[in-house]
Amino acid sequence: QVQFVESGGGSVHPGGSLTLSCTASGSILSIGSMGWYRQAPGHQREYVARISPTGDQTMYADSAQGRFAIFRDNAKNTVYLELTNLKPEDTAVYYCNEAPVRTNYWGQGTQVTVSS
């Protein structure tokens, strides 16, 4: 089981930016498509973005379109999520995983808090 370690979260004001990282213990190229997900307090975990194995195709949830960017570095086994123009409703714990998710394994996530 490949494990994921997410990092880069923090507390920012509305309009701020963060770049999240997710480093895998094994090859993400062998996993294939990767995704970012988030879970806000009192809500179910939801899909945010996904990226194809070679990084040439990306897809975003409507809430992320135009503000977030997903990219990957297969040589470093790392997936990134750049967050810009953050809003209070983006407050959540952010996770990475394969896309689609086919197991119950999740890393510890990284907390993003957006408040004034």
C-alpha positions in Angstrom: 0.0 0.0 0.0 1.5 3.3 -1.1 1.1 5.9 1.6 0.6 9.7 1.1 1.9 12.5 3.2 0.2 15.9 2.6 1.7 19.2 3.6 1.6 22.9 2.9 -1.6 23.9 4.6 -2.1 26.9 6.8 -4.2 29.8 7.8 -4.7 32.6 5.2 -7.0 35.6 4.7 -9.6 35.5 1.9 -7.9 36.1 -1.4 -4.7 34.4 -0.2 -2.8 31.6 -1.8 -1.2 28.3 -0.7 0.5 25.4 -2.5 -0.2 21.9 -1.1 2.1 19.0 -1.6 1.5 15.3 -1.5 4.5 12.9 -1.5 3.9 9.2 -2.0 6.0 6.4 -0.5 6.0 4.7 -3.9 5.6 5.5 -7.6 2.7 7.7 -8.4 3.2 6.9 -12.1 2.3 3.3 -11.4 -0.8 4.5 -9.5 -2.0 6.4 -12.6 -4.3 9.4 -12.2 -4.1 11.3 -9.0 -6.5 13.6 -7.3 -7.0 16.0 -4.5 -10.0 15.9 -2.2 -11.2 17.9 0.8 -13.4 17.5 3.8 -14.9 20.4 5.6 -16.3 20.1 9.2 -19.6 18.5 9.2 -19.4 17.6 5.5 -18.5 14.5 3.5 -15.2 14.3 1.7 -15.4 15.8 -1.8 -13.5 15.7 -5.0 -11.5 18.8 -5.9 -9.2 18.0 -8.9 -7.5 15.2 -10.8 -4.6 14.8 -13.1 -3.7 12.2 -15.7 -0.6 10.0 -15.2 1.6 12.1 -17.4 0.1 15.4 -16.3 -1.3 16.4 -19.7 -4.9 16.4 -18.6 -6.5 18.0 -15.6 -10.0 18.2 -14.3 -11.6 20.4 -11.6 -14.7 20.5 -9.5 -16.8 23.6 -10.3 -15.7 25.1 -6.9 -12.1 24.8 -7.9 -12.2 25.8 -11.6 -10.2 28.9 -12.3 -8.8 29.2 -8.8 -6.9 25.9 -8.2 -4.2 24.2 -10.3 -3.1 20.6 -9.9 0.2 19.4 -11.2 2.6 16.5 -10.6 6.3 15.6 -10.6 6.5 11.8 -11.2 10.3 11.8 -10.6 9.6 13.1 -7.1 6.4 11.0 -6.6 4.7 14.3 -5.6 1.4 15.9 -6.5 0.7 19.5 -5.9 -2.4 21.7 -5.6 -2.0 25.4 -6.0 -4.8 27.3 -4.3 -5.4 30.9 -5.2 -8.1 33.5 -4.4 -9.1 31.4 -1.4 -12.5 31.8 0.1 -13.8 30.9 3.6 -15.7 28.0 2.1 -12.4 26.5 1.0 -11.7 25.8 4.7 -11.2 22.0 5.0 -8.7 19.2 5.4 -7.2 18.5 2.0 -6.1 15.0 1.0 -4.5 13.4 -2.1 -5.2 9.9 -3.4 -5.6 7.9 -6.5 -8.4 9.0 -8.9 -10.8 7.5 -8.7 -10.3 6.2 -5.2 -10.6 2.4 -5.0 -9.5 1.8 -1.4 -10.3 3.1 2.1 -6.8 4.3 2.7 -6.3 8.1 3.3 -3.3 10.0 4.6 -3.5 12.5 7.5 -4.3 15.4 5.2 -3.3 19.0 5.6 -5.5 21.7 7.1 -6.4 24.8 5.1 -8.2 27.6 7.0 -9.4 30.7 5.3 -10.7 33.5 7.6 -10.5 37.2 8.0 
